[in-house]
Amino acid sequence: MEIRKMEPEDLDQVMSIEEVSFPTPWSRESYEGEMQNRLAHYIVGDHEGQVVGYAGIWLIIDEGHITNVAVHPDWRGQGVGEILLNALIALAMIRGVRRMTLEVRPSNLPALRLYRKLNFLPIGLRRQYYSDTGEDAIVMEKLLF
């Protein structure tokens, strides 16, 4: 699997993964906007021309905020999410990021296990963060330096 920058021609496949991964998927226009945002960096896992997962991060001065990570259902449990996150961590370190954060649903146990494995620690709770379900979000942090 190759990790590379997300390109506009990846969006059909990204949107397919997005729609099966999240109760309220981001719109295509949101991703198009993110690809124009100089603070945003999106990557894909590409296996022989098929996007099998993607991830994004905002890099703001010395902080990185992971916006989303998703893996195609056929590829889940095979380490794709971990590879994508490690690529974001490496990018953040190269850019001098000292702290990374993210939000995750308490019900997303596979994501929580992965984040803990990569040494993200819970630092807070955002009450009723997810408007689609009213579910809280666990705020997690990883210190890099």
Backbone as JSON Lines, residues from 0, in Angstrom:
{"i":0,"aa":"M","n":[0.84,-1.18,0.0],"ca":[0.0,0.0,0.0],"c":[0.88,1.24,0.0]}
{"i":1,"aa":"E","n":[0.53,2.18,-0.83],"ca":[1.25,3.44,-0.93],"c":[0.46,4.5,-0.15]}
{"i":2,"aa":"I","n":[1.17,5.32,0.62],"ca":[0.56,6.47,1.29],"c":[0.95,7.69,0.47]}
{"i":3,"aa":"R","n":[-0.06,8.44,0.05],"ca":[0.21,9.63,-0.77],"c":[-0.82,10.72,-0.47]}
{"i":4,"aa":"K","n":[-0.55,11.89,-0.98],"ca":[-1.45,13.03,-0.81],"c":[-2.79,12.74,-1.5]}
{"i":5,"aa":"M","n":[-3.87,13.13,-0.85],"ca":[-5.19,12.99,-1.46],"c":[-5.29,13.97,-2.64]}
{"i":6,"aa":"E","n":[-5.78,13.46,-3.75],"ca":[-5.95,14.26,-4.96],"c":[-7.44,14.36,-5.3]}
{"i":7,"aa":"P","n":[-7.85,15.38,-6.08],"ca":[-9.27,15.5,-6.44],"c":[-9.84,14.24,-7.1]}
{"i":8,"aa":"E","n":[-9.02,13.53,-7.87],"ca":[-9.52,12.32,-8.53],"c":[-9.77,11.17,-7.55]}
{"i":9,"aa":"D","n":[-9.35,11.32,-6.3],"ca":[-9.62,10.31,-5.26],"c":[-10.99,10.48,-4.63]}
{"i":10,"aa":"L","n":[-11.65,11.61,-4.86],"ca":[-12.84,11.94,-4.09],"c":[-14.01,10.98,-4.26]}
{"i":11,"aa":"D","n":[-14.2,10.4,-5.43],"ca":[-15.29,9.43,-5.57],"c":[-15.1,8.27,-4.6]}
{"i":12,"aa":"Q","n":[-13.87,7.75,-4.54],"ca":[-13.6,6.63,-3.63],"c":[-13.62,7.07,-2.17]}
{"i":13,"aa":"V","n":[-13.1,8.25,-1.88],"ca":[-13.13,8.78,-0.52],"c":[-14.58,8.93,-0.05]}
{"i":14,"aa":"M","n":[-15.43,9.46,-0.92],"ca":[-16.83,9.66,-0.54],"c":[-17.53,8.33,-0.29]}
{"i":15,"aa":"S","n":[-17.19,7.32,-1.06],"ca":[-17.78,5.99,-0.83],"c":[-17.42,5.47,0.56]}
{"i":16,"aa":"I","n":[-16.15,5.63,0.95],"ca":[-15.71,5.21,2.28],"c":[-16.36,6.08,3.35]}
{"i":17,"aa":"E","n":[-16.41,7.36,3.11],"ca":[-17.02,8.31,4.06],"c":[-18.45,7.92,4.38]}
{"i":18,"aa":"E","n":[-19.2,7.6,3.34],"ca":[-20.64,7.31,3.52],"c":[-20.9,6.04,4.3]}
{"i":19,"aa":"V","n":[-20.01,5.06,4.22],"ca":[-20.22,3.82,5.0],"c":[-19.54,3.87,6.36]}
{"i":20,"aa":"S","n":[-18.8,4.95,6.63],"ca":[-18.02,5.02,7.87],"c":[-18.62,5.92,8.94]}
{"i":21,"aa":"F","n":[-19.41,6.9,8.54],"ca":[-19.88,7.9,9.5],"c":[-21.38,8.12,9.41]}
{"i":22,"aa":"P","n":[-22.05,8.29,10.57],"ca":[-23.5,8.55,10.56],"c":[-23.86,9.83,9.79]}
{"i":23,"aa":"T","n":[-22.99,10.84,9.9],"ca":[-23.19,12.09,9.16],"c":[-21.92,12.37,8.36]}
{"i":24,"aa":"P","n":[-21.86,11.84,7.13],"ca":[-20.63,12.01,6.34],"c":[-20.4,13.46,5.93]}
{"i":25,"aa":"W","n":[-19.12,13.79,5.78],"ca":[-18.77,15.08,5.22],"c":[-19.22,15.1,3.76]}
{"i":26,"aa":"S","n":[-19.45,16.28,3.24],"ca":[-19.84,16.43,1.84],"c":[-18.59,16.45,0.95]}
{"i":27,"aa":"R","n":[-18.82,16.18,-0.31],"ca":[-17.74,16.29,-1.29],"c":[-17.16,17.7,-1.29]}
{"i":28,"aa":"E","n":[-18.04,18.69,-1.16],"ca":[-17.61,20.09,-1.15],"c":[-16.7,20.37,0.04]}
{"i":29,"aa":"S","n":[-16.97,19.71,1.17],"ca":[-16.1,19.89,2.34],"c":[-14.69,19.41,2.03]}
{"i":30,"aa":"Y","n":[-14.58,18.26,1.4],"ca":[-13.25,17.74,1.05],"c":[-12.58,18.62,0.0]}
{"i":31,"aa":"E","n":[-13.34,19.08,-0.96],"ca":[-12.77,19.98,-1.97],"c":[-12.21,21.23,-1.3]}
{"i":32,"aa":"G","n":[-12.95,21.77,-0.35],"ca":[-12.48,22.93,0.4],"c":[-11.25,22.62,1.23]}
{"i":33,"aa":"E","n":[-11.24,21.47,1.86],"ca":[-10.09,21.08,2.68],"c":[-8.83,20.95,1.83]}
{"i":34,"aa":"M","n":[-8.98,20.47,0.61],"ca":[-7.8,20.31,-0.25],"c":[-7.25,21.67,-0.7]}
{"i":35,"aa":"Q","n":[-8.03,22.72,-0.54],"ca":[-7.56,24.07,-0.85],"c":[-7.05,24.8,0.39]}
{"i":36,"aa":"N","n":[-7.32,24.27,1.56],"ca":[-6.95,24.88,2.82],"c":[-5.47,24.63,3.08]}
{"i":37,"aa":"R","n":[-4.68,25.69,3.2],"ca":[-3.23,25.52,3.37],"c":[-2.86,24.9,4.71]}
{"i":38,"aa":"L","n":[-3.77,24.91,5.68],"ca":[-3.5,24.31,6.99],"c":[-3.86,22.82,7.03]}
{"i":39,"aa":"A","n":[-4.63,22.37,6.05],"ca":[-5.13,21.0,6.03],"c":[-4.25,20.12,5.15]}
{"i":40,"aa":"H","n":[-4.05,18.89,5.61],"ca":[-3.26,17.91,4.87],"c":[-4.01,16.58,4.9]}
{"i":41,"aa":"Y","n":[-4.32,16.06,3.73],"ca":[-5.07,14.81,3.63],"c":[-4.26,13.8,2.84]}
{"i":42,"aa":"I","n":[-4.28,12.57,3.33],"ca":[-3.55,11.49,2.69],"c":[-4.5,10.33,2.43]}
{"i":43,"aa":"V","n":[-4.1,9.47,1.51],"ca":[-4.86,8.25,1.24],"c":[-3.9,7.06,1.27]}
{"i":44,"aa":"G","n":[-4.48,5.92,1.59],"ca":[-3.8,4.64,1.41],"c":[-4.28,4.08,0.1]}
{"i":45,"aa":"D","n":[-3.36,3.88,-0.83],"ca":[-3.69,3.44,-2.18],"c":[-3.12,2.04,-2.4]}
{"i":46,"aa":"H","n":[-4.01,1.1,-2.71],"ca":[-3.59,-0.26,-3.03],"c":[-3.98,-0.55,-4.47]}
{"i":47,"aa":"E","n":[-3.0,-0.52,-5.33],"ca":[-3.19,-0.81,-6.76],"c":[-4.31,0.03,-7.37]}
{"i":48,"aa":"G","n":[-4.3,1.33,-7.06],"ca":[-5.27,2.25,-7.63],"c":[-6.57,2.36,-6.85]}
{"i":49,"aa":"Q","n":[-6.73,1.57,-5.81],"ca":[-7.94,1.64,-4.98],"c":[-7.6,2.37,-3.69]}
{"i":50,"aa":"V","n":[-8.39,3.4,-3.37],"ca":[-8.25,4.08,-2.08],"c":[-8.87,3.18,-1.03]}
{"i":51,"aa":"V","n":[-8.05,2.72,-0.09],"ca":[-8.53,1.81,0.95],"c":[-8.72,2.52,2.28]}
{"i":52,"aa":"G","n":[-8.24,3.75,2.38],"ca":[-8.42,4.54,3.58],"c":[-7.89,5.94,3.38]}
{"i":53,"aa":"Y","n":[-8.24,6.82,4.28],"ca":[-7.76,8.2,4.2],"c":[-7.74,8.8,5.59]}
{"i":54,"aa":"A","n":[-7.0,9.89,5.7],"ca":[-6.88,10.59,6.98],"c":[-6.52,12.04,6.71]}
{"i":55,"aa":"G","n":[-6.9,12.89,7.65],"ca":[-6.6,14.31,7.5],"c":[-6.17,14.94,8.81]}
{"i":56,"aa":"I","n":[-5.41,16.01,8.68],"ca":[-4.92,16.74,9.84],"c":[-4.83,18.22,9.49]}
{"i":57,"aa":"W","n":[-5.13,19.05,10.46],"ca":[-4.86,20.49,10.37],"c":[-3.59,20.76,11.14]}
{"i":58,"aa":"L","n":[-2.63,21.42,10.53],"ca":[-1.38,21.8,11.19],"c":[-1.38,23.3,11.4]}
{"i":59,"aa":"I","n":[-1.45,23.69,12.68],"ca":[-1.53,25.1,13.04],"c":[-0.42,25.4,14.03]}
{"i":60,"aa":"I","n":[0.58,26.11,13.54],"ca":[1.79,26.46,14.29],"c":[2.42,25.17,14.84]}
{"i":61,"aa":"D","n":[2.32,24.91,16.15],"ca":[2.96,23.71,16.71],"c":[1.94,22.68,17.18]}
{"i":62,"aa":"E","n":[0.72,22.78,16.67],"ca":[-0.33,21.82,17.02],"c":[-0.89,21.17,15.77]}
{"i":63,"aa":"G","n":[-1.27,19.92,15.94],"ca":[-1.92,19.17,14.87],"c":[-3.25,18.63,15.37]}
{"i":64,"aa":"H","n":[-4.29,18.82,14.58],"ca":[-5.6,18.29,14.95],"c":[-6.06,17.32,13.87]}
{"i":65,"aa":"I","n":[-6.21,16.06,14.26],"ca":[-6.66,15.05,13.31],"c":[-8.15,15.25,13.08]}
{"i":66,"aa":"T","n":[-8.51,15.46,11.82],"ca":[-9.9,15.75,11.48],"c":[-10.71,14.49,11.22]}
{"i":67,"aa":"N","n":[-10.1,13.52,10.56],"ca":[-10.81,12.28,10.28],"c":[-9.86,11.18,9.83]}
{"i":68,"aa":"V","n":[-10.3,9.97,10.1],"ca":[-9.59,8.76,9.67],"c":[-10.69,7.77,9.31]}
{"i":69,"aa":"A","n":[-10.6,7.17,8.14],"ca":[-11.58,6.15,7.76],"c":[-10.91,5.12,6.87]}
{"i":70,"aa":"V","n":[-11.38,3.88,7.02],"ca":[-10.85,2.77,6.25],"c":[-12.03,2.03,5.61]}
{"i":71,"aa":"H","n":[-11.86,1.65,4.36],"ca":[-12.89,0.88,3.66],"c":[-13.2,-0.37,4.48]}
{"i":72,"aa":"P","n":[-14.49,-0.73,4.61],"ca":[-14.86,-1.91,5.42],"c":[-14.1,-3.19,5.06]}
{"i":73,"aa":"D","n":[-13.79,-3.39,3.78],"ca":[-13.06,-4.59,3.38],"c":[-11.62,-4.62,3.88]}
{"i":74,"aa":"W","n":[-11.11,-3.47,4.3],"ca":[-9.71,-3.35,4.71],"c":[-9.55,-3.12,6.21]}
{"i":75,"aa":"R","n":[-10.65,-3.04,6.93],"ca":[-10.56,-2.81,8.38],"c":[-9.93,-4.01,9.07]}
{"i":76,"aa":"G","n":[-9.22,-3.73,10.16],"ca":[-8.57,-4.78,10.92],"c":[-7.27,-5.28,10.33]}
{"i":77,"aa":"Q","n":[-6.77,-4.59,9.3],"ca":[-5.54,-5.02,8.63],"c":[-4.39,-4.03,8.82]}
{"i":78,"aa":"G","n":[-4.58,-3.07,9.73],"ca":[-3.51,-2.13,10.03],"c":[-3.49,-0.87,9.19]}
{"i":79,"aa":"V","n":[-4.48,-0.68,8.31],"ca":[-4.49,0.5,7.44],"c":[-4.62,1.78,8.26]}
{"i":80,"aa":"G","n":[-5.53,1.79,9.24],"ca":[-5.71,2.98,10.07],"c":[-4.44,3.35,10.81]}
{"i":81,"aa":"E","n":[-3.75,2.35,11.33],"ca":[-2.5,2.6,12.04],"c":[-1.44,3.18,11.11]}
{"i":82,"aa":"I","n":[-1.34,2.65,9.91],"ca":[-0.38,3.17,8.93],"c":[-0.7,4.63,8.59]}
{"i":83,"aa":"L","n":[-1.96,4.91,8.37],"ca":[-2.36,6.29,8.06],"c":[-2.04,7.23,9.22]}
{"i":84,"aa":"L","n":[-2.38,6.82,10.44],"ca":[-2.09,7.67,11.6],"c":[-0.6,7.87,11.79]}
{"i":85,"aa":"N","n":[0.18,6.83,11.61],"ca":[1.63,6.99,11.74],"c":[2.19,7.93,10.68]}
{"i":86,"aa":"A","n":[1.59,7.92,9.49],"ca":[2.01,8.87,8.45],"c":[1.67,10.3,8.86]}
{"i":87,"aa":"L","n":[0.5,10.52,9.48],"ca":[0.15,11.85,9.96],"c":[1.08,12.28,11.09]}
{"i":88,"aa":"I","n":[1.41,11.37,11.98],"ca":[2.33,11.69,13.08],"c":[3.69,12.08,12.53]}
{"i":89,"aa":"A","n":[4.19,11.34,11.55],"ca":[5.47,11.66,10.93],"c":[5.43,13.03,10.27]}
{"i":90,"aa":"L","n":[4.36,13.32,9.55],"ca":[4.2,14.63,8.92],"c":[4.21,15.73,9.97]}
{"i":91,"aa":"A","n":[3.48,15.52,11.05],"ca":[3.4,16.51,12.12],"c":[4.78,16.75,12.74]}
{"i":92,"aa":"M","n":[5.52,15.69,12.96],"ca":[6.85,15.83,13.56],"c":[7.79,16.61,12.63]}
{"i":93,"aa":"I","n":[7.72,16.32,11.34],"ca":[8.56,17.04,10.37],"c":[8.24,18.53,10.4]}
{"i":94,"aa":"R","n":[6.97,18.85,10.61],"ca":[6.53,20.25,10.64],"c":[6.71,20.9,12.01]}
{"i":95,"aa":"G","n":[7.3,20.21,12.97],"ca":[7.59,20.79,14.27],"c":[6.41,20.81,15.23]}
{"i":96,"aa":"V","n":[5.4,19.99,14.95],"ca":[4.23,19.92,15.83],"c":[4.65,19.29,17.16]}
{"i":97,"aa":"R","n":[4.17,19.87,18.24],"ca":[4.5,19.39,19.58],"c":[3.36,18.59,20.21]}
{"i":98,"aa":"R","n":[2.14,18.84,19.72],"ca":[0.95,18.25,20.35],"c":[-0.07,17.94,19.27]}
{"i":99,"aa":"M","n":[-0.64,16.73,19.34],"ca":[-1.7,16.35,18.41],"c":[-2.97,16.08,19.22]}
{"i":100,"aa":"T","n":[-4.11,16.45,18.65],"ca":[-5.39,16.19,19.31],"c":[-6.37,15.59,18.31]}
{"i":101,"aa":"L","n":[-7.43,15.03,18.88],"ca":[-8.52,14.5,18.06],"c":[-9.74,14.33,18.96]}
{"i":102,"aa":"E","n":[-10.9,14.16,18.34],"ca":[-12.11,13.79,19.06],"c":[-12.56,12.43,18.53]}
{"i":103,"aa":"V","n":[-13.13,11.63,19.43],"ca":[-13.6,10.31,19.04],"c":[-14.86,9.99,19.84]}
{"i":104,"aa":"R","n":[-15.77,9.28,19.19],"ca":[-16.99,8.84,19.88],"c":[-16.64,7.76,20.9]}
{"i":105,"aa":"P","n":[-17.19,7.83,22.12],"ca":[-16.96,6.75,23.09],"c":[-17.41,5.39,22.58]}
{"i":106,"aa":"S","n":[-18.36,5.36,21.67],"ca":[-18.86,4.09,21.12],"c":[-17.95,3.5,20.04]}
{"i":107,"aa":"N","n":[-16.96,4.26,19.58],"ca":[-16.07,3.78,18.52],"c":[-14.88,3.04,19.16]}
{"i":108,"aa":"L","n":[-15.15,1.85,19.63],"ca":[-14.15,1.08,20.36],"c":[-12.91,0.74,19.52]}
{"i":109,"aa":"P","n":[-13.06,0.36,18.23],"ca":[-11.84,0.09,17.45],"c":[-10.93,1.32,17.35]}
{"i":110,"aa":"A","n":[-11.52,2.5,17.14],"ca":[-10.72,3.73,17.06],"c":[-10.06,4.03,18.39]}
{"i":111,"aa":"L","n":[-10.8,3.88,19.48],"ca":[-10.22,4.13,20.81],"c":[-9.02,3.21,21.07]}
{"i":112,"aa":"R","n":[-9.15,1.93,20.72],"ca":[-8.03,0.99,20.9],"c":[-6.81,1.44,20.08]}
{"i":113,"aa":"L","n":[-7.06,1.84,18.85],"ca":[-5.95,2.28,17.99],"c":[-5.29,3.53,18.56]}
{"i":114,"aa":"Y","n":[-6.07,4.52,18.95],"ca":[-5.5,5.76,19.48],"c":[-4.69,5.48,20.74]}
{"i":115,"aa":"R","n":[-5.22,4.64,21.6],"ca":[-4.47,4.29,22.83],"c":[-3.16,3.56,22.47]}
{"i":116,"aa":"K","n":[-3.22,2.66,21.5],"ca":[-2.03,1.94,21.06],"c":[-0.94,2.91,20.6]}
{"i":117,"aa":"L","n":[-1.37,4.02,19.98],"ca":[-0.43,5.01,19.47],"c":[-0.14,6.11,20.49]}
{"i":118,"aa":"N","n":[-0.5,5.85,21.75],"ca":[-0.18,6.74,22.88],"c":[-0.95,8.05,22.89]}
{"i":119,"aa":"F","n":[-2.15,8.06,22.32],"ca":[-3.05,9.18,22.53],"c":[-3.74,8.94,23.88]}
{"i":120,"aa":"L","n":[-3.82,9.97,24.69],"ca":[-4.43,9.85,26.01],"c":[-5.66,10.74,26.1]}
{"i":121,"aa":"P","n":[-6.7,10.29,26.8],"ca":[-7.89,11.13,26.97],"c":[-7.56,12.33,27.87]}
{"i":122,"aa":"I","n":[-7.98,13.51,27.43],"ca":[-7.72,14.72,28.23],"c":[-8.99,15.5,28.52]}
{"i":123,"aa":"G","n":[-10.11,15.1,27.94],"ca":[-11.34,15.83,28.18],"c":[-12.52,15.21,27.47]}
{"i":124,"aa":"L","n":[-13.65,15.85,27.68],"ca":[-14.9,15.38,27.11],"c":[-15.66,16.58,26.56]}
{"i":125,"aa":"R","n":[-16.14,16.48,25.34],"ca":[-17.02,17.51,24.77],"c":[-18.43,16.95,24.8]}
{"i":126,"aa":"R","n":[-19.26,17.51,25.65],"ca":[-20.63,17.04,25.83],"c":[-21.46,17.29,24.57]}
{"i":127,"aa":"Q","n":[-22.2,16.28,24.16],"ca":[-23.12,16.34,23.02],"c":[-22.45,16.92,21.77]}
{"i":128,"aa":"Y","n":[-21.22,16.53,21.54],"ca":[-20.41,17.05,20.44],"c":[-20.96,16.65,19.08]}
{"i":129,"aa":"Y","n":[-21.44,15.43,18.97],"ca":[-21.91,14.93,17.67],"c":[-23.4,15.26,17.52]}
{"i":130,"aa":"S","n":[-23.67,16.18,16.61],"ca":[-25.05,16.68,16.45],"c":[-26.0,15.62,15.9]}
{"i":131,"aa":"D","n":[-25.47,14.62,15.21],"ca":[-26.34,13.6,14.63],"c":[-26.95,12.68,15.68]}
{"i":132,"aa":"T","n":[-26.21,12.42,16.76],"ca":[-26.69,11.5,17.78],"c":[-26.72,12.11,19.18]}
{"i":133,"aa":"G","n":[-26.1,13.27,19.34],"ca":[-25.99,13.88,20.66],"c":[-24.91,13.23,21.51]}
{"i":134,"aa":"E","n":[-24.15,12.32,20.91],"ca":[-23.11,11.61,21.66],"c":[-21.98,12.57,22.03]}
{"i":135,"aa":"D","n":[-21.38,12.31,23.19],"ca":[-20.22,13.07,23.62],"c":[-19.02,12.71,22.75]}
{"i":136,"aa":"A","n":[-17.97,13.51,22.84],"ca":[-16.69,13.2,22.19],"c":[-15.61,13.15,23.26]}
{"i":137,"aa":"I","n":[-14.79,12.15,23.19],"ca":[-13.6,12.09,24.03],"c":[-12.51,12.85,23.29]}
{"i":138,"aa":"V","n":[-11.9,13.81,23.97],"ca":[-10.77,14.55,23.4],"c":[-9.51,13.8,23.82]}
{"i":139,"aa":"M","n":[-8.68,13.49,22.83],"ca":[-7.44,12.77,23.1],"c":[-6.26,13.58,22.61]}
{"i":140,"aa":"E","n":[-5.12,13.36,23.23],"ca":[-3.93,14.12,22.94],"c":[-2.71,13.2,22.91]}
{"i":141,"aa":"K","n":[-1.78,13.57,22.04],"ca":[-0.48,12.91,21.99],"c":[0.58,13.99,21.97]}
{"i":142,"aa":"L","n":[1.51,13.92,22.91],"ca":[2.61,14.86,22.93],"c":[3.76,14.27,22.13]}
{"i":143,"aa":"L","n":[4.35,15.07,21.23],"ca":[5.38,14.57,20.35],"c":[6.79,14.91,20.83]}
{"i":144,"aa":"F","n":[6.95,16.04,21.49],"ca":[8.29,16.47,21.94],"c":[8.24,16.83,23.4]}
